Amino acid sequence: MTNPQPGWYPENPGSPLLRWWDGTQWTNHTQQAGQAQGQPPRSDGSGWEIPLGGAPDPNKIRDQQRRAGVGQTGQGGGTLFSEPVLVVNQKVKLIEMSNEYSVFDQNGRQIGSVAEVGQSALKKAVRFLSSYDQFLTHRLEVRDLNHQTVLRLTRPAKVFKSRMVVERGDGSPLGEIVQQNVFGKIRFSFVVNGQDIGGIQAENWRAWNFAILDHTGAEVARITKTFEGIAKTLFTTADNYVLQIHRQLADPLLSMVVASALTVDTALKQDSRGFG
């Protein structure tokens, strides 16, 4: 008998999940039946990244929320700025050259995305070959379901402390998320027009969970990291978070809270010194 030709085949009989057979073995590339087919992304210089996993599963999104200890809350308005719970999933990649995230509501419906922009081939090479990338400038765009940019986030090049510049979708300035310390429980401040309007407090030195505070020190939201299993944690780059907003917030605090949940990974997780 000869091996089947390379192609997409059901993972199990009748399964809607297709897995790529390269002619000799099953690979990590999957997609849902009915999606555009063709060969999977390559891991050479033209592809850079190796994505894993298929389409988002609403049940897994809801399970992620439960594992974060966040129950079902009142219905929101269906946007990034009107939902009481945001479930943030980093795109799963075995090799990662740029940060990408999908953002869901508490029912598992995607309501936005985050994409790193401005990554040159040289910068991707630096990221692939070394950890120096953590010191370089990173730019992210937060987009709604219509692919319209609603926030622009820039983390300038750093040495020890991170600083995230937050702009509205049209490029007008909103504020900054500024790291206050290097060792111990990491703290960030929300600075708008030179005024401290709140901030983020890590609950432990590993900075996995965060309390988000207003200017009085009262907790108004919480970021909780969830784990996707030991294999994914060890062998991929994915980090997943749940943001729960405890009460209605007004701008600019609301935008800074949303921005912080979508940038905490870039601000801290790339830092290899151990506190991130």
C-alpha positions as CSV (number, residue, x, y, z in Angstrom):
1,M,0.0,0.0,0.0
2,T,1.1,3.6,-0.7
3,N,0.6,6.5,1.6
4,P,-2.3,8.9,0.8
5,Q,-1.3,12.1,-1.1
6,P,-0.7,15.2,1.1
7,G,-3.9,17.0,1.9
8,W,-6.5,17.9,4.5
9,Y,-8.3,14.8,6.0
10,P,-10.9,14.5,8.8
11,E,-9.1,14.0,12.2
12,N,-11.7,11.3,13.0
13,P,-14.4,9.7,10.8
14,G,-17.1,12.3,10.4
15,S,-15.2,15.0,12.3
16,P,-15.5,18.6,11.1
17,L,-11.9,19.2,12.1
18,L,-9.4,18.6,9.3
19,R,-5.7,17.8,9.9
20,W,-2.9,18.2,7.3
21,W,-1.2,14.9,6.2
22,D,2.1,15.8,4.6
23,G,2.4,12.5,2.8
24,T,4.3,10.6,5.5
25,Q,2.8,11.8,8.8
26,W,0.1,13.9,10.5
27,T,1.2,17.5,11.2
28,N,0.0,20.0,13.8
29,H,-1.9,22.1,11.2
30,T,-5.7,21.9,11.5
31,Q,-8.7,23.8,10.2
32,Q,-12.5,23.4,10.1
33,A,-14.1,21.7,7.2
34,G,-15.5,24.3,4.7
35,Q,-12.6,26.8,5.3
36,A,-10.4,27.8,2.4
37,Q,-8.0,25.0,1.8
38,G,-4.6,24.7,0.2
39,Q,-1.3,24.0,1.9
40,P,-0.7,25.1,5.5
41,P,1.7,28.0,6.3
42,R,5.4,27.1,6.0
43,S,8.0,27.5,8.7
44,D,10.7,28.7,6.4
45,G,11.7,32.3,5.8
46,S,8.6,33.0,3.8
47,G,6.2,31.8,6.5
48,W,8.2,32.5,9.7
49,E,5.4,31.2,12.0
50,I,3.8,27.8,12.6
51,P,0.2,28.3,13.7
52,L,-1.6,25.5,15.5
53,G,-5.2,24.7,16.3
54,G,-8.5,25.2,14.4
55,A,-11.4,27.6,14.6
56,P,-12.4,28.9,18.1
57,D,-14.8,26.7,20.0
58,P,-17.4,28.7,22.0
59,N,-17.6,25.9,24.6
60,K,-13.8,26.2,25.2
61,I,-14.1,29.9,25.5
62,R,-16.8,29.6,28.2
63,D,-14.7,26.9,29.9
64,Q,-11.8,29.3,30.0
65,Q,-14.0,31.8,31.7
66,R,-15.1,29.3,34.3
67,R,-11.5,28.3,35.0
68,A,-10.7,31.9,35.6
69,G,-13.4,31.9,38.3
70,V,-15.7,34.3,36.4
71,G,-19.4,33.4,36.2
72,Q,-22.0,34.5,33.7
73,T,-22.9,38.2,34.2
74,G,-25.4,40.5,32.7
75,Q,-25.5,40.9,29.0
76,G,-23.4,43.6,27.4
77,G,-23.6,45.6,24.3
78,G,-21.7,43.3,22.0
79,T,-18.6,45.5,21.6
80,L,-15.1,45.6,23.2
81,F,-16.2,48.6,25.3
82,S,-19.6,47.4,26.4
83,E,-19.1,43.8,27.6
84,P,-18.6,43.0,31.3
85,V,-16.3,40.1,30.4
86,L,-13.6,39.8,27.7
87,V,-11.9,36.5,27.0
88,V,-8.5,37.1,25.4
89,N,-6.9,34.3,23.5
90,Q,-3.4,34.6,22.0
91,K,-3.2,32.9,18.7
92,V,-1.5,29.5,19.2
93,K,1.8,29.2,17.4
94,L,4.7,26.8,17.7
95,I,7.0,29.6,16.4
96,E,5.8,33.2,17.0
97,M,7.1,36.2,15.1
98,S,4.3,38.6,15.9
99,N,1.6,38.8,18.6
100,E,-2.0,38.1,17.6
101,Y,-5.1,37.8,19.8
102,S,-8.8,37.1,19.4
103,V,-11.2,38.7,21.9
104,F,-14.5,37.0,22.8
105,D,-17.5,37.8,24.9
106,Q,-18.7,35.5,27.7
107,N,-20.8,33.5,25.3
108,G,-17.9,32.6,23.1
109,R,-18.7,35.1,20.3
110,Q,-15.7,36.9,18.8
111,I,-16.1,40.7,19.2
112,G,-12.6,41.9,18.3
113,S,-9.0,41.1,17.6
114,V,-5.5,42.4,18.3
115,A,-2.7,42.3,15.8
116,E,1.0,43.4,16.0
117,V,1.8,45.7,13.1
118,G,5.0,47.1,11.6
119,Q,7.1,43.9,12.0
120,S,9.9,44.1,9.4
121,A,11.7,40.9,8.2
122,L,14.8,42.0,10.1
123,K,12.7,42.4,13.3
124,K,11.2,38.9,12.8
125,A,14.6,37.5,12.3
126,V,15.8,39.1,15.6
127,R,12.8,37.6,17.4
128,F,13.4,34.2,15.9
129,L,17.1,34.1,16.7
130,S,17.3,35.8,20.1
131,S,15.4,37.2,23.0
132,Y,16.6,40.8,22.2
133,D,13.1,41.4,20.7
134,Q,11.8,42.0,24.2
135,F,13.7,45.3,24.2
136,L,12.4,46.6,20.9
137,T,9.4,48.7,20.0
138,H,6.1,46.9,19.6
139,R,2.9,48.3,18.0
140,L,-0.5,46.7,18.3
141,E,-3.9,47.6,16.8
142,V,-7.1,46.7,18.6
143,R,-9.9,46.1,16.0
144,D,-13.6,45.5,16.2
145,L,-15.5,42.9,14.3
146,N,-15.7,45.1,11.3
147,H,-11.8,45.2,11.3
148,Q,-11.9,48.9,12.2
149,T,-9.1,50.0,14.5
150,V,-10.5,51.3,17.8
151,L,-7.2,51.5,19.8
152,R,-3.6,51.9,18.8
153,L,-1.0,50.7,21.3
154,T,2.7,51.3,21.2
155,R,5.3,49.9,23.6
156,P,8.5,51.9,23.0
157,A,11.9,50.2,23.2
158,K,12.7,49.5,26.9
159,V,15.5,48.4,29.1
160,F,13.9,47.6,32.4
161,K,10.4,49.2,32.7
162,S,7.6,48.9,30.1
163,R,5.5,51.9,29.0
164,M,2.5,51.5,26.7
165,V,1.3,54.5,24.8
166,V,-2.5,54.3,24.1
167,E,-4.2,56.2,21.3
168,R,-7.7,56.1,19.9
169,G,-8.4,54.5,16.5
170,D,-7.9,57.9,14.8
171,G,-4.5,58.3,16.3
172,S,-5.5,60.9,18.9
173,P,-3.7,60.5,22.2
174,L,-5.5,58.8,25.1
175,G,-2.9,58.1,27.8
176,E,-0.1,55.8,28.9
177,I,0.2,52.6,30.9
178,V,3.5,53.0,32.9
179,Q,5.4,50.3,34.8
180,Q,6.3,51.6,38.3
181,N,8.7,48.9,39.5
182,V,11.0,46.1,38.4
183,F,11.1,43.7,41.2
184,G,8.4,42.1,43.4
185,K,4.7,42.5,42.5
186,I,4.6,44.5,39.3
187,R,2.6,47.7,39.3
188,F,1.4,49.9,36.4
189,S,-0.2,53.3,36.5
190,F,-2.8,54.7,34.0
191,V,-1.6,58.3,33.2
192,V,-3.9,60.6,31.3
193,N,-3.0,64.2,30.7
194,G,-0.4,63.9,33.4
195,Q,-2.8,62.6,36.0
196,D,-2.8,59.2,37.6
197,I,-6.4,57.8,37.1
198,G,-5.8,54.2,38.2
199,G,-3.6,51.3,37.5
200,I,-2.8,47.6,37.6
201,Q,-1.5,45.6,40.6
202,A,0.0,42.1,40.0
203,E,-1.1,39.8,42.8
204,N,2.1,37.8,42.8
205,W,5.7,38.2,41.6
206,R,5.0,36.0,38.6
207,A,2.4,38.5,37.4
208,W,-0.2,36.0,36.4
209,N,-3.2,37.7,37.9
210,F,-3.9,41.5,38.2
211,A,-6.3,43.7,40.0
212,I,-7.2,46.9,38.1
213,L,-7.8,49.9,40.3
214,D,-9.3,53.4,39.9
215,H,-7.7,56.5,41.3
216,T,-9.0,55.8,44.8
217,G,-7.4,52.3,44.9
218,A,-10.8,50.6,44.6
219,E,-10.8,47.5,42.4
220,V,-12.9,48.0,39.2
221,A,-11.8,45.1,37.1
222,R,-9.6,42.0,37.2
223,I,-7.3,40.1,34.8
224,T,-6.9,36.4,35.3
225,K,-4.6,34.2,33.3
226,T,-5.9,30.7,32.4
227,F,-3.8,27.7,31.6
228,E,-4.5,25.6,28.5
229,G,-2.8,22.4,29.6
230,I,0.8,21.6,30.3
231,A,1.7,20.7,26.7
232,K,0.4,23.9,25.3
233,T,2.0,25.9,28.1
234,L,5.4,24.3,27.6
235,F,5.6,24.0,23.8
236,T,3.7,27.0,22.4
237,T,3.6,30.7,22.9
238,A,-0.1,31.1,23.7
239,D,-1.2,33.1,26.7
240,N,-4.9,33.4,27.5
241,Y,-6.6,35.9,29.8
242,V,-10.1,36.8,31.1
243,L,-10.9,40.4,31.9
244,Q,-13.9,41.0,34.2
245,I,-15.1,44.5,34.7
246,H,-17.0,44.9,38.0
247,R,-19.1,48.0,37.1
248,Q,-19.8,50.4,34.4
249,L,-16.8,52.6,33.7
250,A,-16.5,55.9,31.9
251,D,-13.8,57.0,29.5
252,P,-10.9,57.4,29.6
253,L,-10.7,54.8,32.4
254,L,-12.7,52.3,30.4
255,S,-10.4,52.5,27.4
256,M,-7.3,52.2,29.6
257,V,-8.8,49.1,31.3
258,V,-9.5,47.4,28.0
259,A,-6.1,48.4,26.6
260,S,-4.4,47.0,29.7
261,A,-6.1,43.6,29.3
262,L,-5.0,43.4,25.7
263,T,-1.4,44.5,26.3
264,V,-0.4,42.9,29.6
265,D,1.1,40.0,27.6
266,T,3.3,42.3,25.4
267,A,4.2,44.5,28.4
268,L,5.4,41.6,30.6
269,K,5.3,38.1,29.2
270,Q,8.1,38.8,26.7
271,D,10.5,39.7,29.5
272,S,12.7,36.8,30.2
273,R,14.1,37.9,33.5
274,G,11.5,36.0,35.4
275,F,9.1,38.6,36.8
276,G,7.0,38.5,33.7
